[in-house]
Amino acid sequence: MSPSITLALSKGRIFDETLPLLRAAGIEVLEDPEKSRKLILPTSQADVRVVLVRATDVPTYVEHGGADLGVTGKDTLIEHGGQGLYQPLDLNIARCRVSVAVRADFDYASAVRQGSRLRVATKYTAIAREFFASKGVHVDLIKLYGSMELAPLTGLADAIVDLVSTGNTLKANNLIEVERIMDISSRLVVNQAALKLKQARLRPLIDAFARAVEPATA
């Protein structure tokens, strides 16, 4: 009997955009995570299951063997550090960007030019630290987990570093995007031990994902 395979996914956009890739690999998830209370979902292949975890926890589950493989954003991987993870594929899904945003009435360019020390709220402290260091801008980073947009509006921070997709949330809160730090998409990550021990089962799955991604990247 072949060993079972566990795939870690987070609810929402990554889950939804991974489904067509799973279908291309001949795997259907049998329950809707928005309707089911289960955290482990069965699939059409008896030896493949999906575990639902927080987006930020996907690399940790895969690294420590709680899952054999997972799908996670490049932003999450950078913050996690990516240790112990094989990253075979950029899946080109859940695309967005990490950007700097400020209140519309804040002169960001002038503050940077004058060498002001900026207070920056973000959950992406590693990305923000490296970006501002590369520009020689002095910042005090404030780690937040909730809605970043509140920080400049309440005077907690001068700027935020956050994921931006359409920019509508920024506009609705009278914030503007002033610098794009990097483009983000989601990656397939694989536990290195599982890749050796379950190679016969994992390799075809990775190859099927790769074939499904190719048309989009060609």
Phi, psi and omega in degrees: 000132182285149181293150181283157182242132177244126180249124179267126178227155172254149180296159175100217189298317181297316178301309183300319184276348175277334184306314179297327178291321177295319179299320179297335178268008178080024183239125174249131173281128192273350178227148179276120183296338180282340182254333182270149175268355182290146176259348174239118186254135176283160175234176181291348175253119188303334183264010179237128176229158180247128173254135181264118180228166175300144182307318183289344182267348184305310180300325181292316177300317182288317181301317186264007173087008174291339174217153179277327178208166182201171176238126185211153181289151177302325179300315179295320180296318180297316180294324180287325182104339176069015182295142174069015182243134171270130184240080188284336190217136163270115186278352179056035176241167181050049184284138176197199179214157171260126185224163171264133177226150181221169172299146183301334183264009181261126182275084184297313183301318180293318180298318179293317182297322183278356179075024178297150175273120185261141171266122186237122177265136181192158167262351182259068188292323181294315179296314182295316182301313182293320182296309183290327177297320181294336179266353183073026180263129180277128181225150166254117182272134178245115183279123177234157178244340183264212184291114181295328188302334181292330189301311178289330184288334181260358181084006179293326183216158175278328186214165172233154168242118186208168175287137176233132177249284179269336185088358183294324180294321177299310182301317182298335181252018176060037176247154178233148178278124183248338176210137174265123181273311179197154173276146185236140166215175184264145183245152168273128177238143186229139175293129187294324178292318180298324181299326178279313187284330184241030187304318184298331181267323185282321184303311179299326179294313178298318180296322179294319175300315182299317180294323180291328181281327186309312181303324182288333185259348183292000000 
